[in-house]
Amino acid sequence: MEKAQQFRIIEVAKRLTSSVPLMAWPAACGFPSPADDYMDRPLDFNELLIVNAASTFAVRVIGDSMIDAGIFPKDIAVIDRSVTPVDRHIVLALLDGDFTIKRYRKRDGRVWLQAENPAYANILLTEDSTFEVWGVVTRSIRLLV
């Protein structure tokens, strides 16, 4: 069984006070003219990242167990504690004293955590497991520079 990995909780999400311009068309490549005629309404990152600010926080991802789900080391996972996890949600869980991000699986009365990397085995939860879902991963942010 894979040892759950430690995560550094970044901080409770706070309302961002600024917005950035959003161009009215997608860009295949190149840089569009910044003329106002081509501008859409300002893009508010709160609308993209946060549904319930009071229950949202973020963690920095370490490890590669979720790469096939598009969650990579150094990404920032946005966690919403107000979402009730159901089968196939990706969750931040506290498992035997360590934080881990895995896909929550529940079927036929069994619960397990599934990695999204074939190098890692499923973690079957038993009566001996100390397990708590801290929240559902709703977004993953990747910094490119």
C-alpha positions as CSV (number, residue, x, y, z in Angstrom):
1,M,0.0,0.0,0.0
2,E,1.3,3.4,-0.9
3,K,2.1,5.6,2.0
4,A,-0.1,8.7,2.0
5,Q,1.9,11.9,1.2
6,Q,2.2,15.1,3.2
7,F,0.7,18.2,1.8
8,R,1.3,21.8,2.7
9,I,-2.0,23.6,3.1
10,I,-1.5,26.9,1.4
11,E,-4.3,29.1,2.9
12,V,-8.0,29.6,2.9
13,A,-9.1,31.0,-0.4
14,K,-9.6,34.8,-0.3
15,R,-11.6,36.9,-2.7
16,L,-9.3,38.2,-5.3
17,T,-9.8,41.9,-5.8
18,S,-8.6,42.3,-9.4
19,S,-9.6,40.9,-12.7
20,V,-7.8,40.5,-16.0
21,P,-9.0,41.2,-19.6
22,L,-10.4,38.3,-21.4
23,M,-10.2,38.3,-25.2
24,A,-13.4,37.6,-27.1
25,W,-11.9,34.7,-29.1
26,P,-9.7,31.7,-28.4
27,A,-6.0,31.9,-29.5
28,A,-4.5,29.1,-31.5
29,C,-1.1,30.8,-31.5
30,G,0.2,34.4,-31.8
31,F,-0.9,37.4,-29.9
32,P,-4.1,39.3,-30.7
33,S,-4.4,43.1,-30.9
34,P,-5.3,44.5,-27.5
35,A,-7.9,46.8,-29.1
36,D,-11.0,47.2,-26.9
37,D,-13.3,46.1,-29.8
38,Y,-12.0,42.6,-29.3
39,M,-12.4,42.5,-25.5
40,D,-14.9,40.4,-23.7
41,R,-15.9,41.2,-20.1
42,P,-13.1,41.1,-17.5
43,L,-12.2,37.6,-16.3
44,D,-12.7,37.1,-12.6
45,F,-10.6,34.2,-11.3
46,N,-13.0,33.8,-8.4
47,E,-15.7,32.7,-10.9
48,L,-13.3,30.1,-12.3
49,L,-11.8,28.7,-9.1
50,I,-14.2,29.2,-6.2
51,V,-17.8,28.1,-5.8
52,N,-18.1,28.5,-2.0
53,A,-15.3,30.8,-0.6
54,A,-16.0,30.0,3.0
55,S,-15.3,26.3,2.5
56,T,-12.5,26.5,-0.1
57,F,-8.7,26.2,0.4
58,A,-5.8,25.0,-1.6
59,V,-2.9,22.6,-1.2
60,R,0.4,22.2,-3.2
61,V,0.6,18.8,-4.8
62,I,3.6,16.5,-4.3
63,G,4.1,13.1,-5.8
64,D,3.0,11.6,-9.1
65,S,0.1,9.3,-8.2
66,M,-2.6,11.4,-9.9
67,I,-0.8,12.3,-13.2
68,D,-3.3,10.4,-15.4
69,A,-6.0,12.6,-14.0
70,G,-4.0,15.7,-15.0
71,I,-2.8,16.5,-11.5
72,F,1.0,16.9,-11.4
73,P,3.7,17.6,-8.8
74,K,3.8,21.3,-7.9
75,D,0.2,21.9,-9.1
76,I,-2.1,23.7,-6.7
77,A,-5.3,21.7,-5.9
78,V,-8.4,23.7,-5.0
79,I,-10.4,21.9,-2.4
80,D,-14.1,22.5,-1.5
81,R,-15.1,21.1,1.8
82,S,-18.8,21.8,1.1
83,V,-19.0,19.2,-1.7
84,T,-20.1,15.7,-0.5
85,P,-17.9,13.1,-2.2
86,V,-19.5,10.5,-4.4
87,D,-17.9,7.6,-6.3
88,R,-15.2,8.8,-8.8
89,H,-14.7,12.3,-7.2
90,I,-11.1,13.2,-6.6
91,V,-10.7,14.0,-2.9
92,L,-8.2,15.3,-0.4
93,A,-8.3,12.7,2.4
94,L,-6.6,12.2,5.7
95,L,-5.6,8.6,5.8
96,D,-3.9,7.1,8.9
97,G,-2.6,10.6,9.8
98,D,-1.3,11.6,6.4
99,F,-2.9,13.7,3.6
100,T,-3.3,12.2,0.2
101,I,-5.2,13.1,-3.0
102,K,-6.8,10.2,-4.7
103,R,-10.0,9.2,-6.6
104,Y,-12.7,8.2,-4.1
105,R,-14.3,4.9,-5.0
106,K,-17.4,3.4,-3.4
107,R,-19.2,0.3,-4.7
108,D,-21.1,-2.6,-3.1
109,G,-20.4,-1.3,0.4
110,R,-16.6,-1.1,-0.2
111,V,-14.6,2.1,-0.2
112,W,-11.2,2.5,-1.6
113,L,-8.8,5.2,-2.9
114,Q,-7.6,4.9,-6.4
115,A,-4.5,6.4,-7.8
116,E,-4.4,7.7,-11.4
117,N,-1.0,6.2,-12.1
118,P,-0.6,2.5,-12.8
119,A,2.6,2.5,-10.7
120,Y,0.4,2.8,-7.5
121,A,-2.0,0.2,-6.1
122,N,-5.5,0.9,-4.8
123,I,-5.9,1.6,-1.1
124,L,-8.7,-0.5,0.3
125,L,-10.2,1.1,3.4
126,T,-10.8,-1.3,6.3
127,E,-12.2,-1.0,9.8
128,D,-8.6,-0.5,10.9
129,S,-8.1,2.6,8.6
130,T,-8.4,6.0,10.1
131,F,-10.0,7.9,7.2
132,E,-11.6,11.3,6.7
133,V,-12.4,13.2,3.5
134,W,-11.3,16.8,3.9
135,G,-12.9,17.9,0.7
136,V,-13.3,17.4,-3.0
137,V,-10.7,18.6,-5.5
138,T,-12.6,21.0,-7.8
139,R,-9.7,22.5,-9.8
140,S,-6.0,22.0,-10.4
141,I,-3.8,24.9,-11.2
142,R,-0.5,24.4,-13.0
143,L,2.1,27.1,-13.0
144,L,4.1,27.0,-16.2
145,V,6.9,29.4,-15.3
